[in-house]
Amino acid sequence: MTYTLLNHIQGKIGSRWAHFVKENGVDQLLIVAVDAAKYTHKVLLANFYGDILIKPFEIDASESGFN
Protein backbone atom coordinates (compact mmCIF):
# COMPACT_ATOMS: atom_id res chain seq x y z
CA MET A 1 0.00 0.00 0.00
CA THR A 2 1.27 3.49 -0.88
CA TYR A 3 0.16 6.59 0.96
CA THR A 4 -0.37 9.55 -1.37
CA LEU A 5 1.17 12.05 1.06
CA LEU A 6 4.37 10.08 1.64
CA ASN A 7 5.21 8.64 -1.79
CA HIS A 8 8.03 11.06 -2.57
CA ILE A 9 11.69 10.60 -1.67
CA GLN A 10 11.56 13.67 0.60
CA GLY A 11 8.32 12.67 2.29
CA LYS A 12 5.27 14.85 2.77
CA ILE A 13 6.92 18.19 1.93
CA GLY A 14 8.55 16.79 -1.23
CA SER A 15 5.22 15.38 -2.36
CA ARG A 16 3.57 18.79 -2.06
CA TRP A 17 6.39 20.35 -4.07
CA ALA A 18 6.16 17.66 -6.77
CA HIS A 19 2.39 18.14 -6.97
CA PHE A 20 2.81 21.92 -7.24
CA VAL A 21 5.33 21.58 -10.10
CA LYS A 22 3.18 19.06 -11.98
CA GLU A 23 0.07 21.20 -11.54
CA ASN A 24 1.61 24.54 -12.56
CA GLY A 25 4.31 23.45 -14.99
CA VAL A 26 7.95 24.40 -14.96
CA ASP A 27 7.37 27.39 -17.26
CA GLN A 28 5.70 29.15 -14.32
CA LEU A 29 8.70 28.77 -11.97
CA LEU A 30 11.30 31.46 -11.30
CA ILE A 31 14.46 30.51 -9.45
CA VAL A 32 15.96 33.27 -7.29
CA ALA A 33 19.45 32.37 -6.10
CA VAL A 34 20.93 34.51 -3.32
CA ASP A 35 24.54 34.30 -2.19
CA ALA A 36 24.30 35.87 1.25
CA ALA A 37 27.49 37.54 2.42
CA LYS A 38 28.34 39.88 5.26
CA TYR A 39 28.02 43.24 3.47
CA THR A 40 26.87 42.66 -0.12
CA HIS A 41 24.78 39.83 -1.50
CA LYS A 42 24.76 38.48 -5.06
CA VAL A 43 21.42 37.67 -6.67
CA LEU A 44 20.65 35.74 -9.87
CA LEU A 45 17.32 35.01 -11.54
CA ALA A 46 16.90 31.91 -13.71
CA ASN A 47 14.20 29.64 -15.03
CA PHE A 48 13.71 25.97 -14.15
CA TYR A 49 16.02 24.85 -16.97
CA GLY A 50 18.96 26.96 -15.74
CA ASP A 51 18.70 29.70 -18.35
CA ILE A 52 19.82 32.96 -16.73
CA LEU A 53 17.07 35.57 -17.05
CA ILE A 54 18.85 38.37 -15.18
CA LYS A 55 22.63 38.33 -14.79
CA PRO A 56 24.03 38.29 -11.26
CA PHE A 57 23.87 41.63 -9.49
CA GLU A 58 24.82 42.85 -6.03
CA ILE A 59 22.61 44.28 -3.33
CA ASP A 60 23.62 45.83 -0.02
CA ALA A 61 22.95 44.01 3.22
CA SER A 62 20.71 46.83 4.39
CA GLU A 63 17.11 47.95 4.03
CA SER A 64 18.01 50.29 1.17
CA GLY A 65 19.75 47.44 -0.67
CA PHE A 66 16.66 45.25 -0.50
CA ASN A 67 14.41 48.10 -1.62
Biopython code that builds the backbone (N, CA, C, O; Angstrom):
import numpy as np
from Bio.PDB.StructureBuilder import StructureBuilder

atoms = [
    (1, "MET", "N", (0.839, -1.166, 0.000)),
    (1, "MET", "CA", (0.000, 0.000, 0.000)),
    (1, "MET", "C", (0.893, 1.241, 0.000)),
    (1, "MET", "O", (1.896, 1.287, 0.713)),
    (2, "THR", "N", (0.530, 2.243, -0.796)),
    (2, "THR", "CA", (1.274, 3.490, -0.885)),
    (2, "THR", "C", (0.383, 4.630, -0.421)),
    (2, "THR", "O", (-0.744, 4.785, -0.893)),
    (3, "TYR", "N", (0.893, 5.421, 0.500)),
    (3, "TYR", "CA", (0.160, 6.590, 0.958)),
    (3, "TYR", "C", (0.463, 7.755, 0.028)),
    (3, "TYR", "O", (1.624, 7.993, -0.306)),
    (4, "THR", "N", (-0.557, 8.479, -0.392)),
    (4, "THR", "CA", (-0.368, 9.547, -1.370)),
    (4, "THR", "C", (0.454, 10.704, -0.807)),
    (4, "THR", "O", (1.123, 11.399, -1.572)),
    (5, "LEU", "N", (0.423, 10.929, 0.493)),
    (5, "LEU", "CA", (1.165, 12.050, 1.060)),
    (5, "LEU", "C", (2.641, 11.722, 1.292)),
    (5, "LEU", "O", (3.450, 12.635, 1.455)),
    (6, "LEU", "N", (3.002, 10.450, 1.309)),
    (6, "LEU", "CA", (4.368, 10.081, 1.637)),
    (6, "LEU", "C", (5.011, 9.231, 0.555)),
    (6, "LEU", "O", (5.827, 8.364, 0.866)),
    (7, "ASN", "N", (4.664, 9.456, -0.715)),
    (7, "ASN", "CA", (5.211, 8.637, -1.789)),
    (7, "ASN", "C", (6.362, 9.314, -2.532)),
    (7, "ASN", "O", (6.722, 8.889, -3.630)),
    (8, "HIS", "N", (6.924, 10.333, -1.961)),
    (8, "HIS", "CA", (8.029, 11.056, -2.569)),
    (8, "HIS", "C", (9.274, 10.811, -1.738)),
    (8, "HIS", "O", (9.181, 10.549, -0.539)),
    (9, "ILE", "N", (10.433, 10.892, -2.363)),
    (9, "ILE", "CA", (11.687, 10.597, -1.668)),
    (9, "ILE", "C", (11.919, 11.514, -0.468)),
    (9, "ILE", "O", (12.578, 11.119, 0.494)),
    (10, "GLN", "N", (11.382, 12.739, -0.517)),
    (10, "GLN", "CA", (11.561, 13.667, 0.595)),
    (10, "GLN", "C", (10.339, 13.724, 1.505)),
    (10, "GLN", "O", (10.200, 14.653, 2.301)),
    (11, "GLY", "N", (9.467, 12.751, 1.392)),
    (11, "GLY", "CA", (8.317, 12.671, 2.290)),
    (11, "GLY", "C", (7.207, 13.628, 1.930)),
    (11, "GLY", "O", (7.016, 13.981, 0.767)),
    (12, "LYS", "N", (6.472, 14.044, 2.956)),
    (12, "LYS", "CA", (5.271, 14.847, 2.773)),
    (12, "LYS", "C", (5.554, 16.185, 2.091)),
    (12, "LYS", "O", (4.820, 16.581, 1.185)),
    (13, "ILE", "N", (6.602, 16.881, 2.511)),
    (13, "ILE", "CA", (6.920, 18.187, 1.927)),
    (13, "ILE", "C", (7.327, 18.027, 0.460)),
    (13, "ILE", "O", (6.896, 18.810, -0.387)),
    (14, "GLY", "N", (8.137, 17.041, 0.158)),
    (14, "GLY", "CA", (8.546, 16.794, -1.227)),
    (14, "GLY", "C", (7.367, 16.450, -2.118)),
    (14, "GLY", "O", (7.332, 16.848, -3.282)),
    (15, "SER", "N", (6.404, 15.719, -1.587)),
    (15, "SER", "CA", (5.220, 15.376, -2.364)),
    (15, "SER", "C", (4.413, 16.616, -2.705)),
    (15, "SER", "O", (3.905, 16.734, -3.820)),
    (16, "ARG", "N", (4.287, 17.538, -1.768)),
    (16, "ARG", "CA", (3.570, 18.786, -2.058)),
    (16, "ARG", "C", (4.289, 19.591, -3.130)),
    (16, "ARG", "O", (3.647, 20.170, -4.006)),
    (17, "TRP", "N", (5.618, 19.633, -3.067)),
    (17, "TRP", "CA", (6.394, 20.352, -4.072)),
    (17, "TRP", "C", (6.227, 19.698, -5.434)),
    (17, "TRP", "O", (6.010, 20.393, -6.426)),
    (18, "ALA", "N", (6.326, 18.370, -5.504)),
    (18, "ALA", "CA", (6.162, 17.661, -6.774)),
    (18, "ALA", "C", (4.773, 17.901, -7.351)),
    (18, "ALA", "O", (4.632, 18.099, -8.558)),
    (19, "HIS", "N", (3.762, 17.886, -6.516)),
    (19, "HIS", "CA", (2.393, 18.136, -6.973)),
    (19, "HIS", "C", (2.263, 19.569, -7.499)),
    (19, "HIS", "O", (1.625, 19.795, -8.528)),
    (20, "PHE", "N", (2.859, 20.528, -6.805)),
    (20, "PHE", "CA", (2.814, 21.922, -7.242)),
    (20, "PHE", "C", (3.455, 22.084, -8.617)),
    (20, "PHE", "O", (2.900, 22.759, -9.484)),
    (21, "VAL", "N", (4.618, 21.469, -8.822)),
    (21, "VAL", "CA", (5.325, 21.584, -10.100)),
    (21, "VAL", "C", (4.522, 20.923, -11.210)),
    (21, "VAL", "O", (4.409, 21.482, -12.300)),
    (22, "LYS", "N", (3.968, 19.754, -10.956)),
    (22, "LYS", "CA", (3.180, 19.064, -11.981)),
    (22, "LYS", "C", (1.916, 19.836, -12.326)),
    (22, "LYS", "O", (1.495, 19.866, -13.483)),
    (23, "GLU", "N", (1.316, 20.458, -11.325)),
    (23, "GLU", "CA", (0.072, 21.196, -11.537)),
    (23, "GLU", "C", (0.292, 22.501, -12.298)),
    (23, "GLU", "O", (-0.509, 22.852, -13.165)),
    (24, "ASN", "N", (1.374, 23.228, -11.984)),
    (24, "ASN", "CA", (1.609, 24.544, -12.563)),
    (24, "ASN", "C", (2.546, 24.536, -13.760)),
    (24, "ASN", "O", (2.531, 25.473, -14.559)),
    (25, "GLY", "N", (3.351, 23.508, -13.898)),
    (25, "GLY", "CA", (4.306, 23.445, -14.991)),
    (25, "GLY", "C", (5.575, 24.212, -14.670)),
    (25, "GLY", "O", (5.558, 25.178, -13.906)),
    (26, "VAL", "N", (6.662, 23.776, -15.256)),
    (26, "VAL", "CA", (7.947, 24.400, -14.963)),
    (26, "VAL", "C", (8.100, 25.764, -15.622)),
    (26, "VAL", "O", (8.969, 26.539, -15.223)),
    (27, "ASP", "N", (7.282, 26.076, -16.614)),
    (27, "ASP", "CA", (7.369, 27.387, -17.264)),
    (27, "ASP", "C", (6.906, 28.507, -16.341)),
    (27, "ASP", "O", (7.182, 29.678, -16.603)),
    (28, "GLN", "N", (6.208, 28.161, -15.267)),
    (28, "GLN", "CA", (5.704, 29.152, -14.321)),
    (28, "GLN", "C", (6.621, 29.337, -13.123)),
    (28, "GLN", "O", (6.273, 30.073, -12.200)),
    (29, "LEU", "N", (7.789, 28.685, -13.109)),
    (29, "LEU", "CA", (8.702, 28.771, -11.972)),
    (29, "LEU", "C", (9.831, 29.746, -12.248)),
    (29, "LEU", "O", (10.376, 29.785, -13.352)),
    (30, "LEU", "N", (10.177, 30.526, -11.247)),
    (30, "LEU", "CA", (11.299, 31.458, -11.302)),
    (30, "LEU", "C", (12.230, 31.106, -10.152)),
    (30, "LEU", "O", (11.808, 31.066, -8.997)),
    (31, "ILE", "N", (13.473, 30.855, -10.460)),
    (31, "ILE", "CA", (14.462, 30.513, -9.454)),
    (31, "ILE", "C", (15.219, 31.782, -9.071)),
    (31, "ILE", "O", (15.790, 32.449, -9.934)),
    (32, "VAL", "N", (15.225, 32.114, -7.798)),
    (32, "VAL", "CA", (15.961, 33.266, -7.291)),
    (32, "VAL", "C", (17.069, 32.728, -6.393)),
    (32, "VAL", "O", (16.809, 32.216, -5.305)),
    (33, "ALA", "N", (18.295, 32.850, -6.860)),
    (33, "ALA", "CA", (19.450, 32.374, -6.096)),
    (33, "ALA", "C", (20.104, 33.559, -5.411)),
    (33, "ALA", "O", (20.405, 34.566, -6.052)),
    (34, "VAL", "N", (20.324, 33.440, -4.101)),
    (34, "VAL", "CA", (20.932, 34.513, -3.324)),
    (34, "VAL", "C", (22.177, 33.967, -2.630)),
    (34, "VAL", "O", (22.113, 32.988, -1.886)),
    (35, "ASP", "N", (23.299, 34.614, -2.885)),
    (35, "ASP", "CA", (24.539, 34.298, -2.188)),
    (35, "ASP", "C", (24.680, 35.331, -1.082)),
    (35, "ASP", "O", (25.122, 36.456, -1.317)),
    (36, "ALA", "N", (24.303, 34.937, 0.120)),
    (36, "ALA", "CA", (24.301, 35.869, 1.246)),
    (36, "ALA", "C", (25.712, 36.009, 1.810)),
    (36, "ALA", "O", (26.351, 35.024, 2.181)),
    (37, "ALA", "N", (26.171, 37.225, 1.865)),
    (37, "ALA", "CA", (27.490, 37.536, 2.421)),
    (37, "ALA", "C", (27.312, 38.544, 3.559)),
    (37, "ALA", "O", (26.190, 38.898, 3.919)),
    (38, "LYS", "N", (28.420, 38.992, 4.107)),
    (38, "LYS", "CA", (28.340, 39.881, 5.260)),
    (38, "LYS", "C", (27.847, 41.278, 4.893)),
    (38, "LYS", "O", (26.988, 41.827, 5.583)),
    (39, "TYR", "N", (28.376, 41.860, 3.820)),
    (39, "TYR", "CA", (28.023, 43.237, 3.471)),
    (39, "TYR", "C", (27.239, 43.359, 2.174)),
    (39, "TYR", "O", (26.285, 44.134, 2.108)),
    (40, "THR", "N", (27.613, 42.620, 1.150)),
    (40, "THR", "CA", (26.874, 42.665, -0.123)),
    (40, "THR", "C", (26.488, 41.248, -0.530)),
    (40, "THR", "O", (27.263, 40.305, -0.367)),
    (41, "HIS", "N", (25.297, 41.118, -1.054)),
    (41, "HIS", "CA", (24.778, 39.827, -1.501)),
    (41, "HIS", "C", (24.725, 39.815, -3.017)),
    (41, "HIS", "O", (24.511, 40.854, -3.642)),
    (42, "LYS", "N", (24.920, 38.641, -3.617)),
    (42, "LYS", "CA", (24.757, 38.485, -5.061)),
    (42, "LYS", "C", (23.448, 37.763, -5.316)),
    (42, "LYS", "O", (23.104, 36.810, -4.616)),
    (43, "VAL", "N", (22.719, 38.224, -6.328)),
    (43, "VAL", "CA", (21.421, 37.670, -6.668)),
    (43, "VAL", "C", (21.410, 37.316, -8.146)),
    (43, "VAL", "O", (21.965, 38.042, -8.970)),
    (44, "LEU", "N", (20.772, 36.188, -8.481)),
    (44, "LEU", "CA", (20.652, 35.739, -9.865)),
    (44, "LEU", "C", (19.243, 35.213, -10.067)),
    (44, "LEU", "O", (18.701, 34.538, -9.193)),
    (45, "LEU", "N", (18.648, 35.516, -11.207)),
    (45, "LEU", "CA", (17.317, 35.012, -11.544)),
    (45, "LEU", "C", (17.431, 34.090, -12.754)),
    (45, "LEU", "O", (18.045, 34.439, -13.762)),
    (46, "ALA", "N", (16.831, 32.910, -12.637)),
    (46, "ALA", "CA", (16.899, 31.914, -13.711)),
    (46, "ALA", "C", (15.570, 31.188, -13.808)),
    (46, "ALA", "O", (14.731, 31.274, -12.912)),
    (47, "ASN", "N", (15.392, 30.471, -14.912)),
    (47, "ASN", "CA", (14.199, 29.645, -15.033)),
    (47, "ASN", "C", (14.527, 28.227, -14.570)),
    (47, "ASN", "O", (15.652, 27.953, -14.154)),
    (48, "PHE", "N", (13.565, 27.345, -14.639)),
    (48, "PHE", "CA", (13.706, 25.975, -14.150)),
    (48, "PHE", "C", (14.810, 25.214, -14.885)),
    (48, "PHE", "O", (15.436, 24.322, -14.312)),
    (49, "TYR", "N", (15.046, 25.558, -16.134)),
    (49, "TYR", "CA", (16.022, 24.846, -16.966)),
    (49, "TYR", "C", (17.445, 25.375, -16.803)),
    (49, "TYR", "O", (18.372, 24.849, -17.419)),
    (50, "GLY", "N", (17.628, 26.409, -15.981)),
    (50, "GLY", "CA", (18.957, 26.958, -15.741)),
    (50, "GLY", "C", (19.338, 28.100, -16.654)),
    (50, "GLY", "O", (20.467, 28.584, -16.588)),
    (51, "ASP", "N", (18.432, 28.543, -17.503)),
    (51, "ASP", "CA", (18.702, 29.702, -18.353)),
    (51, "ASP", "C", (18.669, 30.955, -17.490)),
    (51, "ASP", "O", (17.691, 31.202, -16.785)),
    (52, "ILE", "N", (19.737, 31.747, -17.545)),
    (52, "ILE", "CA", (19.818, 32.962, -16.734)),
    (52, "ILE", "C", (18.944, 34.042, -17.357)),
    (52, "ILE", "O", (19.138, 34.428, -18.510)),
    (53, "LEU", "N", (17.978, 34.524, -16.577)),
    (53, "LEU", "CA", (17.072, 35.574, -17.053)),
    (53, "LEU", "C", (17.622, 36.962, -16.738)),
    (53, "LEU", "O", (17.507, 37.878, -17.552)),
    (54, "ILE", "N", (18.212, 37.116, -15.574)),
    (54, "ILE", "CA", (18.855, 38.367, -15.178)),
    (54, "ILE", "C", (20.229, 38.013, -14.634)),
    (54, "ILE", "O", (20.355, 37.208, -13.711)),
    (55, "LYS", "N", (21.256, 38.620, -15.211)),
    (55, "LYS", "CA", (22.627, 38.329, -14.792)),
    (55, "LYS", "C", (22.815, 38.659, -13.315)),
    (55, "LYS", "O", (22.086, 39.481, -12.760)),
    (56, "PRO", "N", (23.788, 38.023, -12.686)),
    (56, "PRO", "CA", (24.029, 38.289, -11.255)),
    (56, "PRO", "C", (24.277, 39.774, -10.988)),
    (56, "PRO", "O", (24.985, 40.451, -11.733)),
    (57, "PHE", "N", (23.680, 40.251, -9.913)),
    (57, "PHE", "CA", (23.875, 41.632, -9.489)),
    (57, "PHE", "C", (24.014, 41.645, -7.976)),
    (57, "PHE", "O", (23.623, 40.697, -7.295)),
    (58, "GLU", "N", (24.577, 42.731, -7.459)),
    (58, "GLU", "CA", (24.820, 42.847, -6.025)),
    (58, "GLU", "C", (23.804, 43.764, -5.380)),
    (58, "GLU", "O", (23.363, 44.752, -5.967)),
    (59, "ILE", "N", (23.441, 43.410, -4.145)),
    (59, "ILE", "CA", (22.605, 44.277, -3.328)),
    (59, "ILE", "C", (23.292, 44.440, -1.975)),
    (59, "ILE", "O", (24.013, 43.554, -1.517)),
    (60, "ASP", "N", (23.054, 45.584, -1.349)),
    (60, "ASP", "CA", (23.620, 45.832, -0.025)),
    (60, "ASP", "C", (22.864, 45.030, 1.023)),
    (60, "ASP", "O", (21.690, 44.699, 0.852)),
    (61, "ALA", "N", (23.558, 44.729, 2.104)),
    (61, "ALA", "CA", (22.949, 44.012, 3.219)),
    (61, "ALA", "C", (22.312, 45.035, 4.170)),
    (61, "ALA", "O", (22.636, 45.107, 5.356)),
    (62, "SER", "N", (21.402, 45.815, 3.603)),
    (62, "SER", "CA", (20.706, 46.830, 4.391)),
    (62, "SER", "C", (19.298, 46.972, 3.818)),
    (62, "SER", "O", (18.973, 46.394, 2.781)),
    (63, "GLU", "N", (18.486, 47.736, 4.499)),
    (63, "GLU", "CA", (17.112, 47.946, 4.028)),
    (63, "GLU", "C", (17.092, 48.640, 2.670)),
    (63, "GLU", "O", (16.280, 48.295, 1.811)),
    (64, "SER", "N", (17.962, 49.599, 2.470)),
    (64, "SER", "CA", (18.009, 50.291, 1.172)),
    (64, "SER", "C", (18.440, 49.356, 0.060)),
    (64, "SER", "O", (17.969, 49.495, -1.069)),
    (65, "GLY", "N", (19.319, 48.407, 0.344)),
    (65, "GLY", "CA", (19.751, 47.444, -0.666)),
    (65, "GLY", "C", (18.616, 46.531, -1.095)),
    (65, "GLY", "O", (18.507, 46.196, -2.274)),
    (66, "PHE", "N", (17.775, 46.126, -0.163)),
    (66, "PHE", "CA", (16.661, 45.254, -0.499)),
    (66, "PHE", "C", (15.555, 46.016, -1.214)),
    (66, "PHE", "O", (14.834, 45.439, -2.027)),
    (67, "ASN", "N", (15.414, 47.302, -0.921)),
    (67, "ASN", "CA", (14.408, 48.100, -1.622)),
    (67, "ASN", "C", (14.842, 48.315, -3.059)),
    (67, "ASN", "O", (14.133, 48.966, -3.827)),
]
sb = StructureBuilder()
sb.init_structure("model")
sb.init_model(0)
sb.init_chain("A")
sb.init_seg("    ")
for serial, (resi, resn, name, xyz) in enumerate(atoms, 1):
    if name == "N":
        sb.init_residue(resn, " ", resi, " ")
    sb.init_atom(name, np.array(xyz, "f"), 0.0, 1.0, " ", f" {name:<3s}", serial, name[0])
structure = sb.get_structure()
